[in-house]
Amino acid sequence: MAYSETRGEDPLTDDVLTGQYRIFQRKRGHRYSVDDVVTAWAASLARPRATTYLDLGCGIGSVLLMVIHRLAPSVRAAGIEAQTVSHGLARRNLDRNELSSRVQLIHGDFRDSRVRDALQCRSFDLITGTPPYMPPGTSIPSPDSQRAYARVEYRGGVEAYLAAAAPLLAPDGRVVVCGDARTPARVDRGAQEAGLRAVLRQDVIPRDLRDPLFTVWTLGHRDHTDEFVHAPPLIMRDQFGARTDFAQKLRPFFGLPENPHEEP
């Protein structure tokens, strides 16, 4: 369920995100999507008992809220966001869901050590990130600044996220990020440079019989002992456009009712 709220000429929608939380999004701006949902799902499974959690480049707060929904109420959480419009919406979404006292939200570029130094917690069991994965010059950027920064790597791509996450990760912690399925070598290279190593790779196919669109990676410190697993791909819709069983089960995972009769 959603309704619109107009703020000048920039309308917002008010959407159900989880069984507990709702989210304001710009109707014509950057909106949460399947990569956010699958990243939050994978992160929640990677460290379900995490007591400290950080979302790098948290945007409007979608992954942050979904993961918090799954973790214990006592979790110490934080988010960092550089883009002004998205940070403002993240603040508003924390406020409206009564989470501001539980979540530290920082406005700044997480690549800046001074921004990371502002974190009240210095070691995190779980860190997430949903970086843009279009290098500058490879696509026509949106004229909307919020959408452009969410898609184009103006502040770095997955390598920057891994570099920022590594020194903040607890010894047995996990980093969960998504990346372009066509360029897995970037994650391998970024992880190696940051002192991390992949635990799990999950390719995501938006519609059956098509190529993977993005990959969700779970990583730990280089010295972790878990065996690497390249899992079977996650398929969101069948060839006719109907949601797969996996996609349907994401809804109750986040406290929402299944909708088996949804039209493709």
N, C-alpha and C positions, 0 to 999 in steps of 0.2 A: 504494500500500500504506500502511496506517495501523494503529497499535495505540493502545490507550488506557492512560493512566497516571493513577491516582487520587491526588490530593493533597488529603486531607481529603474534603470534599464537592464539590470543584471539579476534575473529571476533565479531563485533557489528552489530546489525540490527537497522535500523532507521524506527520506526513504527509510524503510525498515532494513537494518543491517544484520542484526542477530536477534535472538529471543529477548535480549535485554536492552539492546541499544539501537538508536536511530541515528541517521547521519544527514546533515545538510550538504548539498552539492550544488554547484552552479549548473543550471539547466543547459547552458551553452559552453560550459567550461570543462575542465578535467573531471572525470567521474571514475569511481572505482570500477574495476572490471575483473574478468576471470583470473588474470595473473595475480591480482591481490588476494582473491579468495583461495586459490590453490596454494599460494605462498603461506597464507595464514594457517591453512589446514596442515601443511607439511611441518611448519614451525611448531604448531600445537602438539603434533605427534613426536617431534624430535626431542623436546624437553617438556613433557606435560607437567612436571613438578618444579619447573623453574620458579625461583623466588625473586629473581631479578631479570628484567627484560628491557631491551632497547630496540627501537625502530629507527633506523637511519634513513633520512629523507622521507619522513613519515607522511608527507602530503597533507591531505585533509583528515587523516587519521583512520582510514578504513582498516588497514592491516593491524594497526595498533589496537583498535577497538575489538576486532575479531579475535585476536590472540588473547587480549585481556579477558574476553568473555569465557575463554577456555581455561585460563589459569586461576589459581587460588585467589580469593579476595585480598589476601595479604601481600600479593606480589608488588614489588617496587618496580615501577615502570617509568620509562622516559622515551621521548621522541624528539628528534632534531629535524627542523625544516627550514630551508633558506628562502623559498619563494614566498613573498609577502602575502599574496591572496590565499594560498594554501595554508600557510601558518595561521592566518586569521580564522579560516574555517575550522582548522584543527582545534584551535582554542575554543571556538564556539561549540564544536561537537563534544569536547570534553566537559565544558560547562553544562550543556543541556542534558548530558548523561550522568551528571554528578560525579565526575571522575577527576576534576581538577585538583583535589586534595591528594589524590593517589598517584597522579602522573605528572612528572616534570616535563614541561614542554619548552624547548629552547628554540629561539629564532636565530638561525645562523647556518653557515656552511660547515658541515661536519668535517671537511678536509682541513679546516683551520684548527690547530691544536688548542687555541684559546677557547674555541667553542666547546670542544670535547672536555677541556678542563673545567667547564662550568657544570658538568654532570655531578650530581650529588653522590651517585654511586659510581665506583671506579672499576667494578668487575661485574660482568653480566653472564648469567647462565644461558641466555638466549638472546640473539641479535638477529633482526630481520632487515631486509632491504629489497625494494622493487625498483631497481635502477632503470632509467631510460636506456634503450639499446639501439639508438640511431646516431652514429657519429655525425658531427656537424658536416654539412655538405653532401650528405647521402640522401636527403629528402628535402622537400619544400616545407619549411617550418610553418606552423600555424601562426596567423597574425595575433592570436590570443596568447599573451605571455605565459599564463598558467599552463595552458595546453602544450605550448612549445617546450617549456622546461621539463614537462613530464615525459616528453617523447624523445627529445634530442639531448645528447650528452654535453650540454654546455658547462656543467660542473663535474664532468667525469662520468665514466660508466661503471661497469661491475668491478673493474680493478680498483677504483677509488673507494668503493664500498668495502671491499675486502681489506684494503690497506687500513681503513679507519677502524674496522671491526676487530682486527687481530689483537691489538694491544689492550682492548677493552674486554676481551673474551675470557671468562673464567677457565681454569685449567681443563675442566671436563665439559666446557660449554659447547654450544653449537651455533653456527651462523647459517641462516637460511635465506637464499637470494634467488631471484629469477634472472634469466638472461636469454638472449636470442638463441633459439635452438640451432641456428645455422653456424654459430661460432663458439662451440664448446671450448676451443683452444684458448679463448680469452679468459675463461674461468680457470682453466688449468694453470695458465701463466700467471694470472693475478693471485691465485692461491699460493703458488710456489713463491712468488715474490713477497707475499705477506706472511709466510710461515704457516700456512694452512694446508689442509689436505681434504679432498672430498670423501664423504661417507656414503652419499646417496645421490644418484642422478635420476630425475623423473621428467621425461619429455611429455609435453602436453599437446594433444591434437584437438583443435576446436571442433572438427567434424570428421567422422570416420572416412577413411580412404584418402585423406589428405596428409600432407607432410606436417610434422610437428611445428608449432608456432613459437613456443618458448619452452624453456627447461627450468625446473626448480631444482636447485642444488642445496644439499645439506653438507656442511663442512665443519671440521674441528681443527684443533691445533695439529701441527705436522706429526707429533709423536703419538697421536691417538692410535689405539690398537684395533678399532673396528675395521672389518673387511669392507672394501668398496663394493657397492651394489649398483648396477645399472638396471633399474626396475623396468618392467613393461610399461609402455606408454599409457598415459591417462587420456581417455577419449571423452570429450564433453558431450557431443551430440552424435547420433547415428547418421547414416548417409541420407536419411529422410528429414533430418533436422530435429528429431525428438531427443530430449535429454536422456543420456545413458543412466544406468543404475548408479554409477559412480557419481555423476553430477547430481542426481536426485538425493543421494545420501549426504551430500555436502550441506543440504538445508537442515536436516535434524542435527547434524554435527554442530552447527552454530545455533541450535535452539529454535529453528523455524520448521513449520509443517512441510511435509513433502507435498508436491503438486504433480501427481502422476498424470493428470488430465490436461496439463498445459499444452496449448497448441504449439506446433513447431514454428 
